Amino acid sequence: MLRYIVRRLIWTVALLVIVSALVFTLFNIFPTADAATLRAGRSASPEQIQIIRESLGLDDPKATQFARYLQGVFTPFEIDDPKVAGPFDLGESIFQNNSPVKDIIFDRLPATIFLVVGAVVIWLMVSIPIGIISAIRQKSLLDRTTMVTSLALISAPVFWLGLVTLYLFASDVGVLHIFPGIGSYNDADSFFGKVGSMILPWFVLASATAAVYARYVRSQMIDVMTEDYIRTARAKGLSERRVIFRHGLRSALTPIVTLLGLDMGTLLAGNAILTETVFNIPGVGREVASAIGESDLPLIQGIVLFGAFFIVIFNLIVDVLYAYLDPRVRYE
C-alpha cells in the first residue's frame, strides 16, 4: 500500500508540472493578447508598454520565463526575485489593482467550497436511496417515475433550472417568495443566514448530478445483486436488508468514490460557474467569468492552473481511497 501511494505521489508531482507547462504554453506562447499592453491600458505610449514588458520579464527567453513561472508556482517560501511575487505565485490581476491572483482565488474559494460541499451532501442523500429502491423494485411505478425524473433533470441546463427556481421560489423576484434570492449570500452575516441563501443554489447544482448518481447506483446495484456471493449470503439465511446494505451496497458504491472525487474536483475547479453567476455568489466560478469578460489574462491563467491542481489532487485522493477500498487495484 505504501509503495502504491509513493508511486501515485511521484506521478502527481510530474502531472502537476506537465499541467503547468500546458497552461504556460496556452497563455504565453500561443497567440494571445499582449499582457504588457493590457496592463498599460489603451492610452499608453510604446515607451510605457516597453517599460512594463521589461519589469514583467516578458522580453526574456521563453525558457527563462517558464523557469521563473515554475519557481513562483511551486516554491512555498519567499523568493529574493523582484519578478516573482512570493510563495505559490500565480501572477497579478490586470484589472483589480494588480492584486495577487492567489489572494483573489483564496478570497473567493470559501463561497465555492460552501456551495460544492452542500450540493454534494444533497445529491448523495437523494441519489443513493433512490438508486437502491429503483434497483430493488425494477420496472415498478416508482422505478419508472424516478428514472424519467432523473432523465429530465439531466437534460435541464443549469442556468435554465436556476432561472426557473428563482422565478418560482426566490423572495425578491419569485412568485412564491419562499427562499432567499439573488445575491442573498453576500448580505448574510451568520452561518445559518448563509445556509438559507444557499438552498436554491444547492438544489440547482445538485439536481443534475443527483440524477446521474441515482441512475448509476441503480445500474451498479442491479449488477451486484446477481453476483454469486449475494446468492451465497442469502443461502446462509441473512436478512434481505443485511444482504442489500452489508454486501450489495458496499460493492456497488466503490465506483461512486471515483465519480465523487472527480466531480468535486471539477466543481471546485470552476464548473459551478453557471450556478454562481445566476445566483450572484462571489465564488471562483463567477470570478473567472468576470475575468474572461475583462480579458484579465493573468487572472484567467491563475484560476485555470489552480483548478487543474484541484482536479489532479482529487484524482490522487481517489486513487489512494480506491486502493484502500479495493486491494485489487494496488501495485504489488
Contacts in CASP RR format, 6 or more apart in sequence:
PFRMAT RR
TARGET T0000
AUTHOR 0000-0000-0000
METHOD contacts of the structure
MODEL  1
MLRYIVRRLIWTVALLVIVSALVFTLFNIFPTADAATLRAGRSASPEQIQ
IIRESLGLDDPKATQFARYLQGVFTPFEIDDPKVAGPFDLGESIFQNNSP
VKDIIFDRLPATIFLVVGAVVIWLMVSIPIGIISAIRQKSLLDRTTMVTS
LALISAPVFWLGLVTLYLFASDVGVLHIFPGIGSYNDADSFFGKVGSMIL
PWFVLASATAAVYARYVRSQMIDVMTEDYIRTARAKGLSERRVIFRHGLR
SALTPIVTLLGLDMGTLLAGNAILTETVFNIPGVGREVASAIGESDLPLI
QGIVLFGAFFIVIFNLIVDVLYAYLDPRVRYE
1 323 0 8 1.000
1 324 0 8 1.000
1 330 0 8 1.000
3 331 0 8 1.000
4 320 0 8 1.000
4 323 0 8 1.000
4 330 0 8 1.000
4 331 0 8 1.000
5 320 0 8 1.000
5 323 0 8 1.000
7 331 0 8 1.000
8 316 0 8 1.000
8 319 0 8 1.000
8 320 0 8 1.000
9 316 0 8 1.000
12 312 0 8 1.000
12 313 0 8 1.000
12 315 0 8 1.000
12 316 0 8 1.000
15 312 0 8 1.000
16 74 0 8 1.000
16 308 0 8 1.000
16 309 0 8 1.000
16 312 0 8 1.000
17 70 0 8 1.000
17 74 0 8 1.000
19 305 0 8 1.000
19 308 0 8 1.000
19 309 0 8 1.000
19 312 0 8 1.000
20 69 0 8 1.000
20 70 0 8 1.000
20 73 0 8 1.000
20 74 0 8 1.000
20 305 0 8 1.000
21 66 0 8 1.000
23 301 0 8 1.000
23 302 0 8 1.000
23 304 0 8 1.000
23 305 0 8 1.000
23 308 0 8 1.000
24 65 0 8 1.000
24 66 0 8 1.000
24 69 0 8 1.000
26 301 0 8 1.000
26 304 0 8 1.000
27 297 0 8 1.000
27 300 0 8 1.000
27 301 0 8 1.000
28 62 0 8 1.000
28 65 0 8 1.000
28 66 0 8 1.000
28 69 0 8 1.000
29 62 0 8 1.000
32 297 0 8 1.000
33 295 0 8 1.000
33 297 0 8 1.000
34 49 0 8 1.000
35 56 0 8 1.000
35 58 0 8 1.000
35 94 0 8 1.000
35 297 0 8 1.000
35 298 0 8 1.000
36 49 0 8 1.000
36 50 0 8 1.000
36 52 0 8 1.000
36 53 0 8 1.000
36 56 0 8 1.000
36 58 0 8 1.000
37 44 0 8 1.000
37 49 0 8 1.000
38 94 0 8 1.000
38 295 0 8 1.000
38 296 0 8 1.000
38 297 0 8 1.000
39 52 0 8 1.000
39 56 0 8 1.000
39 94 0 8 1.000
40 48 0 8 1.000
40 49 0 8 1.000
40 52 0 8 1.000
44 52 0 8 1.000
53 59 0 8 1.000
55 83 0 8 1.000
56 83 0 8 1.000
57 65 0 8 1.000
57 68 0 8 1.000
57 83 0 8 1.000
58 65 0 8 1.000
60 68 0 8 1.000
68 81 0 8 1.000
68 83 0 8 1.000
68 84 0 8 1.000
71 79 0 8 1.000
71 81 0 8 1.000
71 84 0 8 1.000
72 79 0 8 1.000
72 84 0 8 1.000
72 85 0 8 1.000
72 86 0 8 1.000
72 87 0 8 1.000
72 88 0 8 1.000
72 89 0 8 1.000
73 88 0 8 1.000
73 89 0 8 1.000
73 90 0 8 1.000
73 305 0 8 1.000
74 88 0 8 1.000
75 84 0 8 1.000
75 86 0 8 1.000
75 87 0 8 1.000
75 88 0 8 1.000
76 87 0 8 1.000
76 88 0 8 1.000
77 87 0 8 1.000
78 86 0 8 1.000
78 87 0 8 1.000
79 86 0 8 1.000
79 87 0 8 1.000
79 89 0 8 1.000
85 91 0 8 1.000
85 92 0 8 1.000
85 100 0 8 1.000
88 102 0 8 1.000
89 100 0 8 1.000
89 102 0 8 1.000
90 100 0 8 1.000
90 101 0 8 1.000
90 102 0 8 1.000
90 105 0 8 1.000
90 298 0 8 1.000
90 301 0 8 1.000
90 302 0 8 1.000
90 305 0 8 1.000
90 306 0 8 1.000
91 100 0 8 1.000
91 101 0 8 1.000
91 102 0 8 1.000
91 298 0 8 1.000
91 301 0 8 1.000
91 302 0 8 1.000
92 98 0 8 1.000
92 99 0 8 1.000
92 100 0 8 1.000
92 101 0 8 1.000
92 298 0 8 1.000
93 99 0 8 1.000
93 100 0 8 1.000
93 101 0 8 1.000
93 104 0 8 1.000
93 291 0 8 1.000
93 296 0 8 1.000
93 298 0 8 1.000
93 299 0 8 1.000
94 294 0 8 1.000
94 296 0 8 1.000
94 297 0 8 1.000
94 298 0 8 1.000
94 299 0 8 1.000
95 294 0 8 1.000
95 296 0 8 1.000
95 299 0 8 1.000
96 104 0 8 1.000
96 296 0 8 1.000
96 299 0 8 1.000
101 298 0 8 1.000
101 299 0 8 1.000
101 301 0 8 1.000
101 302 0 8 1.000
101 303 0 8 1.000
102 306 0 8 1.000
104 287 0 8 1.000
104 299 0 8 1.000
105 284 0 8 1.000
105 287 0 8 1.000
105 302 0 8 1.000
105 303 0 8 1.000
105 306 0 8 1.000
108 282 0 8 1.000
108 283 0 8 1.000
108 284 0 8 1.000
108 285 0 8 1.000
108 286 0 8 1.000
108 287 0 8 1.000
109 283 0 8 1.000
109 284 0 8 1.000
111 185 0 8 1.000
111 276 0 8 1.000
111 281 0 8 1.000
111 282 0 8 1.000
111 283 0 8 1.000
112 267 0 8 1.000
112 268 0 8 1.000
112 270 0 8 1.000
112 272 0 8 1.000
112 276 0 8 1.000
112 281 0 8 1.000
112 283 0 8 1.000
112 284 0 8 1.000
112 285 0 8 1.000
113 268 0 8 1.000
114 194 0 8 1.000
114 198 0 8 1.000
115 198 0 8 1.000
115 201 0 8 1.000
115 202 0 8 1.000
115 205 0 8 1.000
115 272 0 8 1.000
115 275 0 8 1.000
115 276 0 8 1.000
115 281 0 8 1.000
115 283 0 8 1.000
116 205 0 8 1.000
116 264 0 8 1.000
116 267 0 8 1.000
116 268 0 8 1.000
116 272 0 8 1.000
118 198 0 8 1.000
118 202 0 8 1.000
118 206 0 8 1.000
119 201 0 8 1.000
119 202 0 8 1.000
119 205 0 8 1.000
119 206 0 8 1.000
119 209 0 8 1.000
119 267 0 8 1.000
119 272 0 8 1.000
120 206 0 8 1.000
120 260 0 8 1.000
120 263 0 8 1.000
120 264 0 8 1.000
122 202 0 8 1.000
122 203 0 8 1.000
122 206 0 8 1.000
122 210 0 8 1.000
123 206 0 8 1.000
123 207 0 8 1.000
123 209 0 8 1.000
123 210 0 8 1.000
123 213 0 8 1.000
124 210 0 8 1.000
124 213 0 8 1.000
124 260 0 8 1.000
126 206 0 8 1.000
126 210 0 8 1.000
126 214 0 8 1.000
127 209 0 8 1.000
127 210 0 8 1.000
127 211 0 8 1.000
127 212 0 8 1.000
127 213 0 8 1.000
127 214 0 8 1.000
127 217 0 8 1.000
128 213 0 8 1.000
128 214 0 8 1.000
128 217 0 8 1.000
128 253 0 8 1.000
128 256 0 8 1.000
130 146 0 8 1.000
130 150 0 8 1.000
130 214 0 8 1.000
130 217 0 8 1.000
130 218 0 8 1.000
131 146 0 8 1.000
131 214 0 8 1.000
131 215 0 8 1.000
131 217 0 8 1.000
131 218 0 8 1.000
131 221 0 8 1.000
132 217 0 8 1.000
132 218 0 8 1.000
132 221 0 8 1.000
132 244 0 8 1.000
132 249 0 8 1.000
133 142 0 8 1.000
133 143 0 8 1.000
133 146 0 8 1.000
134 142 0 8 1.000
134 143 0 8 1.000
134 146 0 8 1.000
134 147 0 8 1.000
134 214 0 8 1.000
134 218 0 8 1.000
135 217 0 8 1.000
135 218 0 8 1.000
135 219 0 8 1.000
135 221 0 8 1.000
135 222 0 8 1.000
135 225 0 8 1.000
136 221 0 8 1.000
136 225 0 8 1.000
136 244 0 8 1.000
137 143 0 8 1.000
138 222 0 8 1.000
143 218 0 8 1.000
146 214 0 8 1.000
147 215 0 8 1.000
147 218 0 8 1.000
149 211 0 8 1.000
150 210 0 8 1.000
150 211 0 8 1.000
150 212 0 8 1.000
150 214 0 8 1.000
150 215 0 8 1.000
151 211 0 8 1.000
152 211 0 8 1.000
153 161 0 8 1.000
153 207 0 8 1.000
153 208 0 8 1.000
153 210 0 8 1.000
153 211 0 8 1.000
154 208 0 8 1.000
154 211 0 8 1.000
154 212 0 8 1.000
156 207 0 8 1.000
156 208 0 8 1.000
158 204 0 8 1.000
158 205 0 8 1.000
158 208 0 8 1.000
158 274 0 8 1.000
158 275 0 8 1.000
158 278 0 8 1.000
159 274 0 8 1.000
159 277 0 8 1.000
159 278 0 8 1.000
161 204 0 8 1.000
161 207 0 8 1.000
161 208 0 8 1.000
162 200 0 8 1.000
162 204 0 8 1.000
162 275 0 8 1.000
162 278 0 8 1.000
162 279 0 8 1.000
163 278 0 8 1.000
165 200 0 8 1.000
165 203 0 8 1.000
165 204 0 8 1.000
166 173 0 8 1.000
166 174 0 8 1.000
166 181 0 8 1.000
166 182 0 8 1.000
166 200 0 8 1.000
166 278 0 8 1.000
166 279 0 8 1.000
167 173 0 8 1.000
167 174 0 8 1.000
167 175 0 8 1.000
168 174 0 8 1.000
168 175 0 8 1.000
168 176 0 8 1.000
169 175 0 8 1.000
169 176 0 8 1.000
169 177 0 8 1.000
169 178 0 8 1.000
169 179 0 8 1.000
169 200 0 8 1.000
170 177 0 8 1.000
170 179 0 8 1.000
170 180 0 8 1.000
170 181 0 8 1.000
170 182 0 8 1.000
170 200 0 8 1.000
171 177 0 8 1.000
171 178 0 8 1.000
171 179 0 8 1.000
171 180 0 8 1.000
171 181 0 8 1.000
171 184 0 8 1.000
172 180 0 8 1.000
172 181 0 8 1.000
172 182 0 8 1.000
172 184 0 8 1.000
173 181 0 8 1.000
173 182 0 8 1.000
174 181 0 8 1.000
179 196 0 8 1.000
179 199 0 8 1.000
179 200 0 8 1.000
180 188 0 8 1.000
180 193 0 8 1.000
180 196 0 8 1.000
180 197 0 8 1.000
180 199 0 8 1.000
180 200 0 8 1.000
181 197 0 8 1.000
181 200 0 8 1.000
181 279 0 8 1.000
182 278 0 8 1.000
182 279 0 8 1.000
182 280 0 8 1.000
183 197 0 8 1.000
183 279 0 8 1.000
183 280 0 8 1.000
183 281 0 8 1.000
184 196 0 8 1.000
184 197 0 8 1.000
185 194 0 8 1.000
185 197 0 8 1.000
185 198 0 8 1.000
185 201 0 8 1.000
185 279 0 8 1.000
185 280 0 8 1.000
185 281 0 8 1.000
185 282 0 8 1.000
186 280 0 8 1.000
186 282 0 8 1.000
187 197 0 8 1.000
188 194 0 8 1.000
188 196 0 8 1.000
188 197 0 8 1.000
200 279 0 8 1.000
201 275 0 8 1.000
201 276 0 8 1.000
201 278 0 8 1.000
201 279 0 8 1.000
201 281 0 8 1.000
204 275 0 8 1.000
204 278 0 8 1.000
204 279 0 8 1.000
205 267 0 8 1.000
205 272 0 8 1.000
205 275 0 8 1.000
209 263 0 8 1.000
213 256 0 8 1.000
213 259 0 8 1.000
216 255 0 8 1.000
216 256 0 8 1.000
216 259 0 8 1.000
217 252 0 8 1.000
217 253 0 8 1.000
217 256 0 8 1.000
220 251 0 8 1.000
220 252 0 8 1.000
220 253 0 8 1.000
220 255 0 8 1.000
220 256 0 8 1.000
221 248 0 8 1.000
221 249 0 8 1.000
221 252 0 8 1.000
223 252 0 8 1.000
224 230 0 8 1.000
224 248 0 8 1.000
224 251 0 8 1.000
224 252 0 8 1.000
225 244 0 8 1.000
225 248 0 8 1.000
227 251 0 8 1.000
229 247 0 8 1.000
230 243 0 8 1.000
230 247 0 8 1.000
230 248 0 8 1.000
233 242 0 8 1.000
233 243 0 8 1.000
233 246 0 8 1.000
233 247 0 8 1.000
234 240 0 8 1.000
234 243 0 8 1.000
238 246 0 8 1.000
238 247 0 8 1.000
254 322 0 8 1.000
254 325 0 8 1.000
254 326 0 8 1.000
257 318 0 8 1.000
257 321 0 8 1.000
257 322 0 8 1.000
257 325 0 8 1.000
258 318 0 8 1.000
258 322 0 8 1.000
260 318 0 8 1.000
261 314 0 8 1.000
261 315 0 8 1.000
261 317 0 8 1.000
261 318 0 8 1.000
262 311 0 8 1.000
262 314 0 8 1.000
262 315 0 8 1.000
262 318 0 8 1.000
264 314 0 8 1.000
265 307 0 8 1.000
265 310 0 8 1.000
265 311 0 8 1.000
265 314 0 8 1.000
266 311 0 8 1.000
268 284 0 8 1.000
268 307 0 8 1.000
268 310 0 8 1.000
268 314 0 8 1.000
269 306 0 8 1.000
269 307 0 8 1.000
269 308 0 8 1.000
269 310 0 8 1.000
269 311 0 8 1.000
270 284 0 8 1.000
270 285 0 8 1.000
270 288 0 8 1.000
270 303 0 8 1.000
270 307 0 8 1.000
272 283 0 8 1.000
272 284 0 8 1.000
272 285 0 8 1.000
273 285 0 8 1.000
273 286 0 8 1.000
273 288 0 8 1.000
273 289 0 8 1.000
275 281 0 8 1.000
276 282 0 8 1.000
276 283 0 8 1.000
276 284 0 8 1.000
276 285 0 8 1.000
276 286 0 8 1.000
276 289 0 8 1.000
277 285 0 8 1.000
277 286 0 8 1.000
277 289 0 8 1.000
280 286 0 8 1.000
284 303 0 8 1.000
284 306 0 8 1.000
285 303 0 8 1.000
287 299 0 8 1.000
287 303 0 8 1.000
288 299 0 8 1.000
288 300 0 8 1.000
288 303 0 8 1.000
288 304 0 8 1.000
290 296 0 8 1.000
291 299 0 8 1.000
291 300 0 8 1.000
291 303 0 8 1.000
292 300 0 8 1.000
322 329 0 8 1.000
323 329 0 8 1.000
323 330 0 8 1.000
END
